[in-house]
Amino acid sequence: MRILVLGGDGYLGWPTAMYFSAQGHEVAIADNLAKRYWEAEIGVEPLMPIRTLQSRVSRWEEISNKHINLFIGDIAENHRFVYSMLEEFQPEAIVHFAEQPSAPYSMHDREKAVATQRNNVLGTMNLMFALRHSCPDAHIVKLGTMGEYGTPNIDIEEGWLDVKHNGRKDRMLYPKKPGSFYHLSKVHDSHNLEFGCRIWGMRVTDLNQGVVYGIETDETLLDRDLSTSFHYDSIFGTVLNRFVVQAVTGTPLTVYGKGGQTRGFLNIRDTLRCVELAVLNPAESGEFRVFNQFTEQFSVIELAELVQKVATSKGLDVELEHIENPRVEQEDHYFNAKNSKFVELGLEPHLLTDEVVSHMIDVAIEHKERIDKQLILPNVKWCFPTPTRNILV
């Protein structure tokens, strides 16, 4: 198949592009390299050095003897670039990772909240119109997030909900309660894409993905120059990465609030397999389908205790510390999300074991000299103080 990976320079986009290329598909990557700018803007970098996208593509082609097409451009700000790219490559499947991925970044201030919405929502809309013009039968596999749902006090279905109200029945998209401007942008994407399916007959699979952990795939292990990013900072890092790095540096594992916040998680290898299953089993014309893409559920305190146990077994002295939660979220809540569709398609999950955490700790130890402990503690609060003066911010 001809597969276009939008956001192919990212943590998930780059391994996905190599994975499909290794399977023999014709792959193209598009990216505007904005993530690297955002990292530089706030002064963070991945734990391991990451080569430029162009050099990674060249190294992959040398090792694999397989070609990857490369498009550098901004899908949100340059609709002509999107039209031209789709017209030239004529993808059969489009894997859409090209979005600002951080909730804390989106909650930093007005400028970053607007930038997040603009980049994410307009990029998806430009893609929709370009696809309708140039390759209307192509299948979009869009990376959403479980964070779109929030933490409702009822079971979370896979995208759709059968509703009975005043004696009548209907099927509608599951109600969303996102927890940040980033998550809210994903909700806008879902609604726009569902509209495109309903009105234009588009084919879309919306992947509501949990928190991804892991840093290695079969392809990244081939050469250090093919590595993907590992972020541990408070803006782009995930909770498990943060705990691992704190354990290695001898600082307490900082649990936000009570630590009862529960989310879905999955290994990066399962992300690649889920995307592959979605691509190889496409949605029908006019179908907007939603898969909840995670394999296990953990609370923050459960993850902290797991890292503490494994780190202690490796001779590290690790303590837990509850700190004020910078986010506005429920710290003790019901959470039961359905995730059967990928298993039905053949997914065999990689689970979060002591061995997985132990390996992550070993990698962090190897690159310990690159860790900046000042970047770990949260510096963005969801409820920032109301200005005391009548000024524009």
Long-range contacts (C-beta under 8 A, 24 or more apart in sequence): 1-25, 1-26, 1-92, 1-93, 1-279, 2-26, 2-28, 2-89, 2-90, 2-91, 2-92, 2-93, 3-27, 3-28, 3-91, 3-92, 3-93, 3-94, 3-95, 3-279, 4-28, 4-29, 4-30, 4-85, 4-86, 4-89, 4-91, 4-93, 4-94, 4-95, 5-29, 5-30, 5-95, 5-97, 6-30, 6-31, 6-75, 6-94, 6-95, 6-96, 6-97, 6-98, 6-123, 6-127, 7-31, 7-96, 7-97, 7-98, 7-99, 8-53, 8-97, 9-33, 9-35, 9-36, 9-53, 10-35, 10-97, 10-101, 10-229, 11-101, 11-212, 11-228, 11-229, 11-231, 12-97, 12-143, 12-212, 12-228, 12-268, 12-271, 13-95, 13-97, 13-98, 14-53, 14-56, 14-228, 15-217, 15-219, 15-220, 15-228, 15-268, 15-272, 16-95, 16-97, 16-271, 16-272, 16-275, 17-68, 18-60, 18-64, 18-217, 18-219, 18-220, 18-226, 19-217, 19-218, 19-219, 19-272, 19-276, 20-276, 20-279, 21-60, 21-64, 21-66, 21-68, 22-64, 22-66, 22-218, 22-219, 23-276, 24-66, 26-69, 27-68, 27-69, 28-68, 28-69, 28-70, 28-71, 28-85, 28-89, 28-91, 29-53, 29-57, 29-68, 29-69, 29-70, 29-71, 30-71, 30-72, 30-73, 30-75, 30-85, 30-98, 31-71, 31-72, 31-98, 32-72, 32-73, 32-74, 32-75, 32-76, 32-98, 33-72, 34-74, 34-100, 34-119, 35-100, 35-101, 38-100, 38-102, 38-105, 38-236, 39-236, 42-105, 42-235, 43-375, 44-231, 44-233, 44-235, 44-236, 44-372, 44-375, 45-370, 46-229, 46-230, 46-231, 47-230, 47-231, 47-232, 47-241, 47-245, 47-363, 47-364, 47-367, 47-370, 47-371, 48-215, 48-227, 48-229, 48-230, 48-363, 48-367, 48-370, 49-227, 50-227, 50-228, 50-229, 51-225, 51-227, 55-225, 56-225, 56-226, 59-223, 59-225, 59-226, 60-219, 60-226, 63-222, 63-223, 63-226, 64-222, 74-123, 75-123, 75-126, 75-127, 76-118, 76-119, 76-120, 76-122, 76-123, 76-126, 77-122, 79-126, 79-129, 79-130, 82-126, 82-127, 82-130, 83-130, 83-133, 83-134, 85-130, 86-130, 86-131, 86-133, 86-134, 86-135, 86-138, 87-134, 90-134, 90-135, 91-135, 91-138, 92-135, 92-137, 92-138, 92-139, 93-138, 93-139, 93-140, 93-141, 93-279, 93-282, 94-127, 94-131, 94-138, 94-139, 94-140, 94-141, 95-141, 95-143, 95-275, 95-279, 96-124, 96-127, 96-140, 96-141, 96-142, 96-143, 97-143, 98-123, 99-123, 99-124, 99-143, 99-185, 99-186, 99-189, 100-182, 100-185, 101-182, 101-236, 102-182, 102-235, 102-236, 103-147, 103-179, 103-180, 103-181, 103-182, 103-183, 103-327, 104-180, 104-234, 104-235, 104-326, 104-378, 104-380, 105-182, 105-235, 105-236, 105-380, 106-180, 106-181, 106-182, 106-185, 107-180, 107-181, 107-182, 107-380, 107-381, 107-382, 108-235, 108-380, 109-384, 109-393, 110-393, 113-181, 116-181, 116-182, 116-185, 117-181, 117-184, 117-185, 117-188, 120-182, 120-185, 120-186, 120-188, 120-189, 121-185, 121-188, 121-189, 121-192, 124-189, 124-192, 124-193, 125-192, 128-192, 128-193, 128-196, 128-200, 128-202, 131-202, 132-196, 132-200, 132-202, 136-200, 136-201, 136-202, 137-203, 137-285, 138-203, 139-203, 139-204, 139-205, 139-279, 139-282, 139-283, 140-193, 140-202, 140-203, 140-204, 140-205, 141-204, 141-205, 141-207, 141-275, 141-278, 141-279, 142-189, 142-190, 142-193, 142-204, 142-205, 142-206, 142-207, 143-207, 143-209, 144-186, 144-189, 144-190, 144-206, 144-207, 144-208, 144-209, 144-290, 145-183, 145-186, 145-208, 145-209, 146-208, 146-209, 146-210, 146-263, 146-264, 146-292, 146-293, 146-294, 146-337, 147-178, 147-179, 147-180, 147-182, 147-183, 147-186, 147-263, 148-176, 148-178, 148-183, 148-186, 148-187, 148-190, 148-208, 149-174, 149-176, 149-177, 149-208, 149-337, 150-176, 150-177, 150-178, 150-179, 151-177, 151-261, 151-262, 151-329, 151-330, 151-333, 151-334, 151-335, 152-177, 152-334, 153-333, 153-334, 154-334, 155-336, 155-337, 155-338, 156-292, 156-335, 156-336, 156-337, 156-338, 157-338, 158-208, 158-290, 158-291, 158-292, 158-338, 158-339, 158-340, 158-341, 159-206, 159-208, 159-288, 159-289, 159-290, 159-291, 159-292, 160-290, 173-290, 174-290, 179-327, 179-328, 179-329, 180-327, 180-382, 190-290, 193-288, 194-288, 197-283, 197-286, 197-287, 197-288, 198-286, 198-288, 201-285, 201-286, 202-285, 202-286, 202-288, 203-282, 203-283, 203-284, 203-285, 203-286, 203-287, 204-283, 204-287, 204-288, 204-289, 205-278, 205-282, 205-283, 205-289, 205-290, 205-291, 206-288, 206-289, 206-290, 206-291, 207-274, 207-275, 207-278, 207-290, 207-291, 207-293, 208-290, 208-291, 208-292, 208-293, 209-266, 209-271, 209-274, 209-293, 209-294, 210-263, 210-264, 210-265, 210-266, 210-292, 210-293, 210-294, 210-295, 211-238, 211-239, 211-240, 211-263, 211-264, 211-265, 211-266, 211-294, 212-238, 212-265, 212-266, 212-267, 212-268, 212-271, 213-238, 213-240, 213-241, 213-265, 213-266, 213-267, 213-268, 213-352, 213-356, 213-360, 214-267, 214-268, 214-269, 214-350, 214-356, 214-360, 215-268, 215-360, 215-363, 216-268, 217-268, 217-269, 217-272, 228-268, 230-363, 232-364, 232-371, 232-375, 232-376, 233-372, 233-375, 233-376, 234-375, 234-376, 234-377, 234-378, 234-379, 234-380, 235-380, 237-376, 239-300, 239-303, 240-265, 240-303, 240-307, 240-357, 240-360, 241-360, 242-376, 243-303, 243-304, 243-307, 244-307, 244-357, 244-360, 244-361, 244-364, 245-364, 245-371, 245-376, 246-318, 246-376, 247-307, 247-308, 247-311, 247-316, 247-318, 247-361, 247-364, 248-311, 248-316, 248-361, 248-364, 248-365, 248-368, 248-371, 249-368, 249-371, 249-373, 250-316, 250-317, 251-373, 251-376, 252-318, 252-319, 252-320, 252-321, 253-304, 253-307, 253-308, 253-318, 253-319, 253-320, 253-321, 254-321, 254-323, 254-376, 254-377, 255-300, 255-301, 255-304, 255-320, 255-321, 255-322, 255-323, 256-300, 256-323, 256-324, 256-325, 256-326, 256-327, 256-331, 256-378, 257-322, 257-323, 257-324, 257-325, 257-331, 258-301, 258-322, 258-331, 258-332, 259-299, 259-300, 259-301, 259-304, 259-322, 259-331, 260-299, 260-300, 260-301, 260-331, 260-332, 260-333, 261-299, 261-300, 261-329, 261-330, 261-331, 261-333, 262-297, 262-298, 262-299, 262-300, 262-333, 262-335, 263-297, 263-298, 263-335, 264-292, 264-294, 264-295, 264-296, 264-297, 264-337, 264-339, 265-294, 265-295, 265-296, 265-297, 265-298, 265-352, 266-293, 266-294, 266-295, 266-296, 266-349, 267-295, 267-349, 267-350, 267-351, 267-352, 267-356, 269-350, 270-295, 270-347, 270-349, 270-350, 273-347, 273-348, 274-342, 274-347, 277-342, 277-345, 277-346, 277-347, 281-345, 291-339, 291-341, 291-342, 292-337, 292-338, 292-339, 292-341, 293-339, 293-342, 294-337, 294-339, 295-339, 295-347, 295-349, 295-350, 295-351, 296-349, 296-351, 296-352, 297-335, 297-337, 298-352, 306-352, 306-354, 306-357, 307-357, 307-361, 309-354, 310-354, 310-357, 310-358, 310-361, 311-361, 313-354, 313-358, 314-358, 314-361, 316-361, 323-377, 323-378, 326-378, 326-380, 326-381, 326-382, 327-382, 328-382, 328-383
